[in-house]
């Protein structure tokens, strides 16, 4: 026979089940909102990048001169657009792309500032580029290793399931 304590347990189980469904619905709504905000922000970034690149090209045409720093700046714009493109294609941003953008930005800074800069400062900036390059290599190797592990897991699961 059921007692009042059993009824309380059933009530608690039902409340937990309803509470879990409400929490899952809230998590899904929050996830959708964050995803939408991310897409909107990336669209704004892409639009602003295209506008900035266009304005830089207009400036270059206006002065009828192209410096190495101008080319680096256009390359940075191209990398930012590439990063946004990768996100829309793969729904993720590889960590190496922002590192490459930082390397390009530091290189541009060295090119612009080398005339009036102490040699020590140039060495510090070049050291920053070296550290970023090492980080990029390590992250690329880690990503390759992760992809290799993922492929191996898929192959194992296929062989176990008999496909």
Buried (B, 14 or more C-beta within 10 A) or exposed (E): EEEEEEEEEEEEEEEEEEEEEEEEEEEEEEEEEEEEEEEEEBEEBBEEBEEBBEEBBEEBEEEEEEEEBBEBBBBBBBBBBEBBEBBEEEEEEBEBBBBBBBBBBBBBBBBBEEEEBEEEEEEEBEEBBEEBEEBBEEBBEEEEEEEEEEEEEEEEEEEEEEE
